[in-house]
């Protein structure tokens, strides 16, 4: 026979299963006597039979899942053997499942790699959960933790088994979320239901769908313009949300950056450091460059950032002075404010370093006027006089406002051109010319000289005589003057005795337009030559006769016999006369005063003296050589004139009595002699 029992798993030890004796119809009292025993192929004895009562109880709780694993029907087969008589009964225990197992997954977590380029709808098979329970106690459904990118769908295999599928419902972006952590829950149908969870880690595989992105769209840096090579300017940094080569970045200057700037700066391809390369030969205060960040993906992507580098000026440029126009020479009569030159003064430095102050020395008749930015006009500020200063070295000093400042100088030579603003000027107010009489014709007398400080024709002087008359004669008949050099020549021989002095005027005229002139007075003094012998005025010899003087026979000593009066038309020493006895018939009787010409007796007359005497008087001037004249005087010793006349009949007609003219001449000579003596006395007193 066979008996079938149903028992739920995990039934407690001792729990009653049934009564084998009753169920098989065997007397329970015989069980022990018949030596019953249970035979099973299991190593465990899950059941016991009470030998006295035949009660069947649980000896050891049964774990259905352990015992039967995944079998849908879990059966334990026993054989009950009875002896006396030998009987064999089949016992079948159907182990009923209870929901004592939660669904579980084979792994503690599941990783799923999903390329980010997949479109929504992509499906990924998920692992099935295991539940050792059976029937409704086994896995009945799956759930997925909420996620905007994924949802769960159940699929049926060909054998009818179901499995979960992960479905992409929204495109992934690894750069926004590289990993999605989901929870897959398996639930059984027990009451209460049990569940098991497993983490699903969805890793989004990168696609080069992101360009590198700079931290800043614009980078700003400032460096000194004299920064040496290697100076760090800035370090740029870009990130790429992609992975691997897709996220590896190289830096470079973009093609929009000028070649000059790419030569002046270097950028490290890996670090993004921008450094100075060589000399910063730029004139702009702000440099604009574009830096490109490019990834290493198969289809590389890039982005660009702007780099603005402010070049902080170092005052390394001096002002540069350029003369754009220059008027030189300028006329000396230029009015103040006349523009001479236009100057351009530039400084390549920017800012304060490029601002300029400009000046010229204060002691010049010029000034700088600021006209436009960086342009100056050099103008006259005072009167010019070429005759005082014919040109100016004008030093223009330009200084920038840098620290320290740099100064540049440029010197302009401005020549002053002449204007006929100066008349000729003679070297003296008057000229005195001394000339000896009897000069030869054409004799050089004097050279007048006038200077004119003007230049060229304005300073070229010519000379001419001013029209006038001298002693009734035209000046041109007496003199001539050289037009070129002012030399004065005599056109006649002067005679001191006729013309002792005269004056005339010479005009000096320049060749400017209009011409300017000056006039000088020339005084001509004719000096005497000893060209006239003394003229004996008394006693006068007529027709070769001898002048006769009568002396009383009894004349005393120092008796004035006569006075020889002479005149000389010459002047000064040429007219100074001295008197000498050239011959005397009796040298002891007469003597002659050398200065006055008085002939006197040296002693009293004697009765023994001759009655008739002859004296030769020489009158001589003091010229060189001296000139002289002689006169013979006859002397008669007589008491009366009639007594003397017969003795000199042979001498011709007796001399006439002194007439009025002779008396006047004698008086005049005496006066002149007195005046001359007084003059000599006056000179002696003055010298003392």
C-alpha positions in Angstrom: 0.0 0.0 0.0 1.0 3.6 -0.2 0.2 6.6 1.9 0.8 10.2 0.9 1.3 13.0 3.4 1.6 16.7 2.8 3.7 18.8 5.1 4.7 22.4 4.9 8.3 23.1 5.1 9.8 24.4 8.2 7.3 22.5 10.3 8.5 22.4 13.8 10.1 19.4 15.3 7.5 17.1 17.0 4.7 18.4 14.9 2.2 15.7 14.1 2.0 14.6 10.5 -0.5 11.8 10.8 -0.9 8.2 12.3 0.8 5.7 10.1 -0.9 2.8 11.8 -4.3 4.3 11.3 -3.6 5.5 7.8 -2.3 2.1 6.7 -4.8 0.1 8.7 -2.3 -1.5 10.9 -2.7 -2.2 14.5 -0.5 0.2 16.3 0.2 -2.3 19.1 2.0 -4.6 16.6 4.3 -2.0 15.2 6.9 -2.5 17.8 6.6 -6.3 17.7 6.9 -6.4 14.0 10.1 -4.4 14.2 9.0 -1.6 11.8 11.5 0.6 10.3 11.6 3.5 7.8 13.9 3.3 4.9 14.9 6.5 2.9 17.6 7.5 0.6 18.2 10.7 2.5 20.9 11.1 5.0 18.5 12.9 7.2 15.7 11.5 9.1 13.0 14.1 8.9 10.2 12.0 10.5 9.6 9.8 13.5 7.0 7.1 14.1 5.8 6.4 17.6 6.1 2.7 18.0 3.4 2.6 20.6 0.8 4.8 18.9 1.9 4.9 15.3 1.9 8.7 15.4 4.0 10.2 12.7 5.8 13.5 13.7 8.4 15.8 12.4 11.8 14.8 13.5 13.7 17.7 11.8 12.3 20.8 10.1 12.5 20.5 6.3 13.9 23.2 4.1 12.1 22.6 0.9 14.5 24.8 -1.1 17.5 23.0 0.3 15.9 19.7 -0.2 14.4 20.1 -3.6 16.1 23.2 -4.8 14.2 24.4 -7.8 11.9 21.4 -8.3 8.4 22.4 -8.6 7.3 19.3 -6.6 9.3 18.4 -3.6 8.6 14.8 -2.5 10.2 12.6 0.1 9.8 8.9 -0.4 10.0 6.5 2.5 9.4 2.8 2.7 7.9 1.3 5.9 9.1 -2.3 6.4 7.2 -4.5 8.8 8.3 -8.0 9.8 6.3 -10.9 10.9 4.9 -10.9 8.3 7.1 -8.9 6.0 5.2 -6.1 4.6 6.4 -3.1 2.6 4.5 0.1 2.5 5.3 3.2 0.5 5.2 6.5 2.2 5.3 9.8 0.2 5.7 13.1 1.9 4.9 16.1 -0.3 6.7 19.0 1.2 4.6 22.1 0.7 6.3 25.4 0.1 5.9 28.3 2.4 7.1 31.8 1.5 10.2 31.6 3.5 12.7 32.8 0.9 13.0 36.3 -0.5 13.9 36.7 -4.1 17.6 37.2 -4.6 20.0 37.9 -7.4 23.1 36.0 -8.1 25.3 39.0 -7.8 25.5 41.8 -5.3 25.3 44.4 -8.0 25.0 44.5 -11.7 27.0 46.8 -14.0 25.6 47.9 -17.4 27.6 49.9 -19.9 25.4 52.1 -22.0 27.0 54.3 -24.8 25.7 57.8 -24.5 25.0 58.1 -28.2 22.2 55.5 -28.0 18.7 56.7 -28.8 15.7 56.3 -26.6 14.2 52.8 -26.9 17.4 50.9 -26.6 17.0 47.8 -24.4 19.2 46.0 -22.0 18.4 42.5 -20.6 18.4 42.4 -16.8 19.2 39.4 -14.7 16.4 37.3 -13.2 16.1 37.0 -9.5 16.0 33.6 -7.8 13.4 32.6 -5.3 13.6 29.1 -4.0 10.0 29.2 -3.1 7.6 27.8 -5.7 4.4 28.9 -7.2 3.1 32.1 -6.1 5.8 32.3 -3.5 8.4 32.6 -6.2 9.2 35.8 -8.1 6.1 37.2 -9.6 7.3 40.7 -10.8 10.1 43.2 -11.0 10.2 46.9 -10.3 12.8 49.6 -11.0 13.6 52.6 -8.9 12.3 55.8 -10.6 14.7 57.3 -13.1 14.0 59.8 -15.9 16.3 58.0 -18.3 15.2 54.3 -17.8 12.1 52.2 -17.2 11.4 48.5 -16.9 9.6 46.2 -19.2 9.0 42.5 -18.8 9.6 40.2 -21.7 8.7 36.5 -22.3 11.2 34.0 -23.6 10.3 31.2 -26.0 10.0 28.8 -23.1 7.5 31.1 -21.5 9.8 32.3 -18.9 9.8 36.0 -18.2 12.7 38.3 -17.7 13.0 42.1 -17.1 14.4 44.5 -19.6 15.9 47.9 -19.0 14.6 50.4 -21.6 16.2 53.8 -22.4 13.5 56.3 -22.5 15.6 59.5 -22.6 19.0 60.2 -24.2 22.0 60.0 -21.9 24.6 62.6 -21.4 27.7 61.2 -19.8 29.0 64.7 -19.2 26.0 65.5 -17.1 25.7 62.2 -15.4 28.3 59.5 -16.0 26.7 56.9 -13.8 23.1 56.1 -13.1 22.5 54.0 -9.9 19.2 52.1 -10.2 17.6 49.5 -7.9 16.0 46.4 -9.4 13.5 44.8 -7.1 12.1 41.3 -7.5 8.9 40.5 -5.6 7.3 37.1 -4.9 3.6 36.3 -4.5 3.7 35.3 -0.9 1.6 36.6 1.8 3.1 38.7 2.9 5.2 39.1 -0.2 8.9 39.1 0.0 11.3 41.0 -2.2 14.9 41.2 -3.1 16.9 44.1 -4.5 20.0 44.4 -6.5 21.8 47.7 -7.5 22.0 48.3 -11.2 25.0 50.6 -11.9 24.6 52.0 -15.4 27.8 53.5 -16.7 27.4 55.8 -19.6 30.2 55.2 -22.1 31.7 58.4 -23.5 31.2 59.7 -27.0 33.2 62.7 -28.1 30.2 64.9 -28.0 31.6 67.7 -25.9 34.0 70.3 -26.9 36.5 71.5 -24.4 35.2 74.4 -22.4 37.4 77.2 -21.0 36.9 78.3 -17.4 36.7 81.9 -18.8 35.6 83.0 -22.1 38.0 86.0 -21.8 41.3 85.9 -20.0 43.0 89.1 -19.1 46.6 89.6 -18.2 49.0 92.5 -17.8 52.8 92.4 -18.3 55.6 94.9 -18.7 56.6 95.7 -22.2 60.2 94.9 -21.4 59.3 91.5 -19.8 62.1 89.0 -20.6 61.6 85.9 -22.6 60.0 83.1 -20.6 57.8 85.4 -18.5 54.5 83.8 -17.6 51.6 85.8 -18.9 48.7 83.7 -17.9 47.6 80.1 -17.6 44.4 79.1 -19.3 42.4 76.0 -18.4 39.7 74.2 -20.2 37.8 71.1 -19.3 36.3 68.4 -21.5 33.5 66.4 -20.0 34.4 63.5 -22.3 36.6 60.7 -21.1 39.9 59.3 -22.3 41.3 60.7 -25.5 37.9 62.5 -26.0 38.7 64.5 -22.9 42.4 65.1 -23.4 43.1 68.7 -24.3 45.8 70.4 -26.3 46.2 74.2 -26.3 47.3 76.3 -29.2 46.8 79.8 -30.7 44.0 79.9 -33.2 44.5 80.9 -36.7 42.8 84.2 -36.0 45.8 85.3 -33.9 48.2 87.2 -35.9 51.5 85.6 -36.9 53.4 88.4 -35.1 51.7 87.7 -31.8 52.2 83.9 -32.3 56.0 84.6 -32.6 56.0 86.9 -29.5 54.2 84.5 -27.3 54.3 80.7 -26.7 51.5 78.5 -25.3 52.3 75.2 -23.7 50.1 72.6 -25.4 49.4 70.6 -22.2 49.5 73.1 -19.4 48.0 76.1 -21.2 50.7 78.4 -19.9 51.2 81.4 -22.1 54.8 82.9 -21.9 56.8 85.7 -23.5 58.9 84.5 -26.4 61.6 87.1 -27.3 61.1 90.9 -27.4 57.6 92.4 -27.2 57.9 94.5 -30.3 54.5 96.0 -30.2 53.1 99.5 -30.2 49.6 98.7 -29.0 48.8 98.8 -25.3 46.3 95.9 -25.6 47.0 92.7 -27.5 44.2 90.4 -28.5 44.8 86.7 -29.0 42.6 83.7 -29.4 43.5 80.4 -27.8 42.1 77.1 -29.0 41.5 74.1 -26.8 41.1 70.9 -28.9 40.5 67.4 -27.6 42.1 64.2 -29.0 38.9 62.5 -30.1 38.7 60.8 -33.4 36.5 63.6 -34.5 38.2 66.3 -32.5 36.2 69.1 -31.1 37.5 72.5 -30.0 36.6 75.8 -28.4 38.2 79.2 -28.3 38.8 81.7 -25.6 40.0 85.3 -26.0 43.2 86.4 -24.3 43.6 90.2 -23.8 47.1 91.1 -22.7 47.6 94.6 -21.5 51.1 95.8 -22.2 52.1 98.0 -19.2 54.3 100.6 -20.7 57.8 101.0 -19.5 59.2 104.3 -20.4 61.8 103.0 -22.8 61.1 105.4 -25.7 62.3 109.0 -25.8 60.4 111.7 -27.6 61.1 111.9 -31.3 61.3 115.4 -32.8 60.6 115.7 -36.5 60.8 119.0 -38.4 58.0 118.8 -40.9 58.8 122.2 -42.4 61.4 124.9 -41.8 61.7 128.4 -43.1 65.4 129.5 -43.1 66.7 132.0 -43.6 64.0 134.4 -42.3 64.2 138.2 -42.9 65.4 140.2 -39.9 62.3 142.4 -40.2 60.0 139.5 -39.6 57.2 140.5 -37.2 56.7 138.7 -33.9 54.5 135.7 -34.5 56.0 134.7 -37.8 56.0 130.9 -38.1 59.5 129.5 -38.7 59.0 125.8 -38.4 56.4 123.1 -37.8 57.4 120.3 -35.5 56.0 116.9 -34.8 57.0 115.4 -31.5 55.9 111.8 -30.9 56.6 109.3 -28.2 55.8 105.7 -28.9 55.1 105.0 -25.2 51.4 105.1 -24.3 49.8 106.9 -21.4 51.8 109.3 -19.2 55.0 107.9 -20.6 54.0 109.2 -24.0 52.9 112.6 -22.9 55.4 115.3 -23.8 56.4 118.7 -22.6 58.4 120.8 -25.0 60.5 124.0 -24.6 63.3 126.1 -25.9 65.7 128.4 -24.1 64.1 131.6 -22.7 66.8 133.9 -23.9 65.9 133.5 -27.6 63.4 135.7 -29.5 61.4 132.6 -30.3 58.7 130.6 -28.7 56.9 127.3 -29.2 53.2 127.2 -29.6 51.2 124.0 -29.2 48.9 123.9 -32.2 47.5 120.3 -32.5 48.2 117.2 -30.5 51.9 116.4 -30.8 52.4 119.4 -33.1 54.1 122.6 -32.3 54.8 125.8 -34.2 58.1 127.6 -33.7 57.4 131.4 -34.1 59.2 134.6 -33.5 58.5 136.3 -30.3 60.7 139.4 -30.6 62.5 141.6 -33.0 65.4 140.2 -34.9 68.6 142.0 -35.9 70.9 140.2 -38.2 73.7 142.7 -37.6 73.7 141.7 -33.9 73.0 138.0 -34.4 73.1 136.5 -37.9 71.6 133.1 -36.9 70.4 131.1 -34.0 71.0 127.6 -32.9 67.6 126.8 -31.3 67.7 123.7 -29.1 64.3 122.1 -28.8 64.0 120.0 -25.6 61.2 117.4 -25.4 60.7 115.5 -22.2 58.1 112.8 -21.6 56.2 112.4 -18.3 57.6 108.9 -17.6 59.4 108.0 -14.4 62.2 108.5 -14.9 61.6 110.9 -17.7 63.4 110.7 -21.0 64.6 113.8 -22.8 65.4 114.3 -26.4 67.0 117.4 -27.9 67.1 118.6 -31.5 68.9 121.8 -32.6 67.7 123.9 -35.5 69.9 126.4 -37.3 67.8 129.4 -38.2 69.6 131.9 -40.3 68.6 135.5 -40.4 68.6 137.1 -43.8 69.5 140.7 -44.3 67.2 143.7 -44.7 68.6 147.1 -45.7 67.9 148.6 -42.3 71.3 150.1 -41.6 72.8 153.2 -43.3 76.5 153.3 -43.8 78.3 154.6 -40.8 81.6 156.5 -41.0 84.4 155.7 -38.6 84.4 159.3 -37.3 82.2 162.3 -37.2 84.6 164.3 -39.3 87.9 163.6 -41.1 90.8 165.9 -41.0 93.2 165.7 -44.0 96.6 167.3 -44.0 98.3 167.9 -47.3 101.4 169.8 -48.2 101.1 172.5 -50.8 102.6 172.0 -54.2 101.4 168.4 -54.2 101.5 166.5 -57.6 98.4 166.1 -59.6 96.5 162.9 -58.6 98.2 162.7 -55.2 96.4 160.5 -52.7 95.1 162.6 -49.9 93.0 160.4 -47.7 90.7 157.5 -47.6 87.3 157.8 -46.0 85.7 154.7 -44.8 82.1 153.9 -43.9 80.9 150.5 -42.7 77.5 149.0 -43.3 76.6 146.0 -41.2 74.0 144.8 -43.7 74.9 142.0 -46.1 75.5 141.8 -49.8 74.2 144.7 -51.8 72.7 146.1 -48.7 76.1 146.5 -47.2 78.1 147.4 -50.4 79.1 151.1 -49.9 80.0 153.5 -52.7 81.3 157.0 -52.2 80.8 160.3 -54.0 81.5 164.0 -53.4 78.6 166.3 -52.5 78.4 169.2 -54.9 79.9 172.3 -53.5 82.4 175.1 -54.3 85.7 175.9 -52.7 87.1 179.5 -53.0 84.9 180.0 -56.0 85.9 176.8 -57.7 83.8 173.7 -58.1 84.8 171.0 -55.7 85.1 168.5 -58.6 87.9 170.6 -60.1 89.9 170.2 -56.9 89.3 166.6 -55.8 88.0 163.2 -56.8 86.9 160.3 -54.8 87.0 156.6 -55.6 83.5 155.2 -55.9 84.6 151.9 -54.5 86.9 152.6 -51.6 86.6 156.3 -50.7 90.1 157.2 -51.6 90.4 161.0 -52.2 92.8 162.3 -54.8 94.0 165.9 -55.6 93.2 167.1 -59.1 95.3 170.2 -58.7 98.4 171.4 -56.8 97.4 173.4 -53.7 99.0 176.7 -52.8 99.1 177.3 -49.1 99.6 181.0 -49.7 96.3 181.1 -51.6 94.2 178.4 -49.8 95.1 177.3 -46.4 92.1 175.1 -45.6 88.7 174.1 -46.8 86.0 171.5 -46.2 83.8 169.3 -48.3 81.3 166.5 -47.8 81.5 162.9 -48.9 78.3 160.8 -49.2 78.5 157.1 -48.6 75.5 155.2 -50.0 74.7 151.5 -49.9 73.3 149.5 -52.8 70.1 148.4 -51.1 66.6 149.2 -52.3 65.8 151.8 -51.3 69.4 152.9 -50.7 70.5 154.4 -47.4 73.3 156.9 -47.1 75.4 158.9 -44.7 77.4 162.2 -45.1 80.7 163.0 -43.6 82.5 166.4 -43.5 86.2 166.3 -44.5 88.4 169.1 -43.4 91.4 169.7 -45.6 94.3 171.5 -44.1 97.1 172.6 -46.5 100.4 172.6 -44.9 103.1 175.1 -45.9 106.2 174.3 -47.8 109.2 176.7 -47.8 108.5 177.9 -51.3 108.8 181.7 -50.7 112.0 183.6 -49.9 111.8 186.5 -47.5 110.6 189.7 -49.1 112.5 192.8 -47.8 110.0 195.5 -47.3 112.5 198.1 -46.0 114.8 199.5 -46.9 113.8 199.2 -50.5 116.3 199.1 -53.3 114.9 200.4 -56.5 116.4 199.7 -59.9 119.5 198.1 -58.3 120.3 201.2 -56.3 121.6 201.0 -52.7 119.4 202.0 -49.9 121.0 204.9 -48.1 120.7 205.7 -44.4 122.2 208.9 -42.9 123.7 208.7 -39.5 124.8 211.8 -37.6 128.5 212.0 -37.4 128.3 212.3 -33.7 125.9 209.5 -33.2 126.2 207.7 -29.9 126.6 204.0 -29.2 123.6 201.9 -30.0 122.2 204.4 -32.3 119.5 202.9 -34.6 120.8 203.2 -38.0 117.9 201.5 -39.7 115.6 198.5 -39.2 115.5 195.9 -41.9 111.8 194.9 -42.3 111.1 191.7 -44.2 108.1 189.4 -44.8 107.7 185.7 -45.8 104.4 184.5 -47.2 105.2 181.0 -45.9 104.0 179.9 -42.5 105.4 178.9 -39.2 109.2 178.2 -39.3 109.2 178.7 -43.0 108.3 182.3 -42.1 110.5 182.7 -39.1 113.1 185.2 -40.2 116.6 185.9 -38.9 118.9 188.7 -39.9 122.6 188.5 -40.5 125.4 190.8 -41.6 126.8 189.3 -44.6 129.3 192.2 -45.1 130.2 195.4 -43.3 132.7 198.0 -44.3 133.6 198.5 -40.7 132.8 195.5 -38.5 133.5 197.4 -35.4 131.0 200.2 -36.0 127.7 198.3 -36.7 125.9 195.3 -35.4 122.6 193.8 -36.5 120.0 192.3 -34.3 119.3 188.8 -35.6 115.7 188.9 -34.5 114.5 192.4 -35.0 116.6 193.4 -38.0 117.7 196.6 -36.2 121.1 197.9 -37.4 122.7 199.8 -34.6 126.1 201.4 -33.9 128.3 199.4 -31.6 130.1 202.5 -30.4 130.0 206.3 -30.6 131.2 207.8 -33.8 134.7 209.1 -34.1 135.9 211.8 -36.2 138.3 209.4 -37.7 135.5 207.2 -39.0 134.9 207.1 -42.6 131.9 209.1 -43.7 130.6 206.4 -46.0 129.9 202.8 -45.2 128.2 199.8 -46.9 126.4 197.0 -45.1 125.0 193.8 -46.7 122.1 192.3 -44.7 120.9 188.8 -45.3 117.4 187.9 -44.3 116.9 184.1 -44.0 113.9 182.0 -43.1 114.0 178.7 -41.1 112.7 176.4 -43.8 114.4 173.3 -44.8 116.3 174.1 -46.9 116.2 177.8 -45.8 115.6 180.6 -48.3 117.1 184.1 -48.0 117.1 187.6 -49.5 119.8 190.3 -49.2 119.7 194.0 -49.1 122.6 196.5 -49.3 122.4 199.4 -47.1 124.6 202.5 -47.7 125.4 204.5 -44.5 126.5 208.1 -44.7 127.9 210.0 -41.7 126.6 213.5 -42.1 125.1 216.2 -40.1 122.5 217.0 -42.7 121.0 215.1 -45.6 122.1 217.6 -48.3 125.7 217.0 -47.1 125.3 213.3 -47.8 123.6 213.3 -51.1 126.6 214.3 -53.3 128.5 211.4 -51.9 126.1 208.8 -53.3 125.4 210.2 -56.8 126.8 207.1 -58.3 124.3 205.0 -56.7 121.4 206.4 -58.7 118.4 208.2 -57.5 118.4 208.8 -53.8 115.8 206.7 -52.0 112.5 208.4 -51.6 111.2 209.4 -48.3 109.2 206.9 -46.5 105.6 206.9 -47.9 102.5 206.0 -46.1 102.4 202.4 -47.3 105.8 201.7 -46.0 104.9 203.2 -42.6 101.9 200.9 -42.4 104.0 197.9 -43.3 106.5 198.7 -40.6 103.8 199.2 -38.0 102.1 195.9 -39.0 105.3 194.0 -38.8 106.0 195.4 -35.4 102.5 194.4 -34.1 102.8 190.9 -35.5 106.2 190.5 -33.8 104.7 191.7 -30.5 101.8 189.3 -30.8 104.0 186.4 -31.6 106.2 187.2 -28.6 103.2 187.3 -26.3 102.0 184.0 -27.7 105.3 182.4 -27.0 105.2 183.7 -23.5 101.6 182.4 -23.0 102.7 178.9 -24.1 105.6 178.9 -21.7 103.3 179.9 -18.8 100.8 177.1 -19.7 103.4 174.5 -19.8 104.7 175.5 -16.4 
